[in-house]
Amino acid sequence: MASAARAYSYSAAPKRGASIRVVPGKRHDDGISSNVLRMVSLFMIALAIFAIVAFVRIGFASATVTTSIETERLNAQVEQVRSGSAHLEVTESSLSNPTAVKETAVKKFGMSAPYEVDTIKLESDVIAFDEAGNLSLARSLSKTASMYGGQADTSQKNEGLKFFAWSLPYHPCFI
């Protein structure tokens, strides 16, 4: 068999203390001058400024369109509310008319105007209180009946609730 020869010799150790020296000189020119580099950098800065201005302008235009759309929507709502307000004014006018109220009462509810109208004038307060200071319906009714010459009967009871039967002189409002 054939023996292979070594490509590198490992027995030789590198020399220590090899000196490196710097030779003064000029850098080899790459072909691009510093003026061209300056012009390219100025162009890039101008392009960046132009892009920023364009984005700001687009933002303002977008805000203007959004505001215009919102204004149109609000104007439509205002018109709708004005229309509804006018309709409510007409309805309120017709409902507050006494003649229309009387006609509605007669037609829808079968009501009619009274033949005779009388007024009760209360000279003193008819509100009465019990011993605990609470309002007392029984005493108030008794006081009212006695003021008009009648008597209130508070003796009837039904499961703890009191029912009051009035005995008043004839009066059209008590029929």
C-alpha positions in Angstrom: 0.0 0.0 0.0 1.1 3.4 -0.7 1.6 5.9 2.1 0.1 9.3 2.0 2.2 12.4 2.3 1.2 15.0 4.7 0.0 18.3 3.2 1.1 20.4 6.1 3.9 20.1 8.4 2.8 20.4 12.1 6.3 20.3 13.5 7.1 23.9 12.6 5.9 26.3 15.3 4.8 29.8 14.4 7.3 32.5 15.1 6.6 34.6 18.1 7.3 38.2 18.1 6.6 38.9 14.5 6.2 42.6 14.0 3.4 44.4 12.2 4.2 47.7 10.8 1.9 50.4 9.4 2.8 52.0 6.2 1.5 55.6 5.9 -0.5 56.3 2.7 -3.8 57.2 1.2 -6.9 55.1 1.1 -7.6 53.7 -2.2 -10.4 55.7 -3.9 -13.7 53.7 -4.4 -14.9 55.9 -7.2 -17.7 57.7 -5.2 -16.9 61.2 -4.2 -18.0 62.8 -1.0 -20.0 65.4 -2.9 -22.2 62.6 -4.4 -22.7 61.1 -0.9 -23.7 64.5 0.4 -26.2 64.9 -2.4 -27.7 61.5 -1.8 -28.1 62.1 1.9 -29.7 65.5 1.2 -32.1 63.8 -1.2 -33.0 61.2 1.4 -33.7 63.9 4.0 -35.8 65.8 1.5 -37.7 62.6 0.7 -38.3 61.9 4.4 -39.6 65.5 4.9 -41.9 65.2 1.9 -43.3 61.9 3.2 -44.0 63.4 6.6 -45.7 66.4 5.1 -47.8 64.1 2.8 -48.8 61.9 5.8 -49.8 65.0 7.8 -51.8 66.3 4.8 -53.6 63.0 4.4 -54.4 63.0 8.2 -55.9 66.5 7.9 -57.9 65.5 4.8 -59.2 62.4 6.6 -60.2 64.4 9.7 -62.0 66.9 7.5 -64.0 64.2 5.7 -64.8 62.5 9.1 -66.0 65.8 10.5 -68.1 66.5 7.4 -69.8 63.2 7.6 -70.5 63.7 11.3 -71.9 67.1 10.6 -74.2 65.7 8.0 -75.4 63.0 10.4 -76.0 65.6 13.1 -77.9 67.9 10.7 -80.1 65.0 9.7 -80.8 64.3 13.4 -81.6 68.0 14.0 -84.1 68.0 11.1 -85.7 64.8 12.5 -86.1 66.3 15.9 -87.5 69.6 14.5 -90.0 67.6 12.5 -91.0 65.6 15.6 -91.2 68.8 17.6 -93.5 70.4 15.1 -95.7 67.2 15.2 -95.8 67.3 19.0 -96.8 71.0 19.0 -99.7 70.2 16.7 -100.7 67.2 18.9 -100.4 69.3 22.1 -102.5 72.1 20.5 -105.3 69.7 19.6 -105.2 67.9 22.9 -105.3 71.1 24.9 -108.3 72.4 23.0 -111.4 72.1 25.4 -113.8 71.4 22.6 -111.6 68.5 21.3 -111.4 67.1 24.9 -115.2 67.2 25.2 -115.7 65.5 21.8 -113.2 62.8 22.7 -114.8 62.2 26.1 -118.2 61.9 24.5 -117.1 59.7 21.5 -114.6 57.4 23.1 -115.8 57.1 26.7 -119.5 58.0 26.5 -119.2 60.8 29.0 -121.4 63.8 29.1 -121.3 67.2 30.8 -123.1 67.3 34.2 -126.6 68.9 34.4 -125.8 70.7 37.6 -122.5 71.6 39.2 -122.0 72.3 42.9 -118.9 73.2 44.8 -117.9 72.1 48.3 -115.9 74.7 50.2 -114.0 73.3 53.2 -113.6 76.0 55.8 -111.1 74.1 57.9 -108.6 71.3 57.5 -110.3 67.9 57.4 -107.1 66.0 57.9 -107.0 64.2 61.2 -104.2 62.3 63.0 -104.4 59.4 65.5 -102.6 59.3 68.9 -99.3 58.1 67.3 -99.3 61.1 64.9 -100.2 59.1 61.8 -102.8 60.2 59.3 -106.2 58.7 60.3 -108.7 58.2 57.4 -111.5 57.3 59.8 -111.1 60.5 61.8 -110.7 62.6 58.6 -114.0 61.1 57.1 -115.8 61.6 60.4 -114.6 65.2 60.6 -115.7 65.8 57.0 -119.1 64.2 57.5 -119.8 66.2 60.7 -118.9 69.4 58.9 -121.7 68.8 56.4 -124.3 67.5 58.8 -123.7 63.8 58.2 -122.3 61.1 60.3 -119.6 58.6 59.4 -120.1 55.0 60.3 -116.7 53.4 61.0 -118.0 50.2 62.7 -118.0 47.9 59.8 -114.9 45.6 59.6 -113.7 43.1 57.1 -110.5 41.2 57.8 -108.8 44.0 59.7 -109.7 46.7 57.1 -112.2 49.4 57.9 -114.9 50.4 55.4 -116.7 53.6 55.8 -120.3 54.2 54.9 -121.2 57.9 54.6 -124.6 59.3 55.6 -124.6 62.7 54.0 -127.5 64.9 53.0 -128.4 64.8 49.3 -125.7 66.3 47.2 -125.3 65.7 43.4 -121.6 64.8 43.8 -122.4 62.0 46.2 -124.8 60.1 43.9 
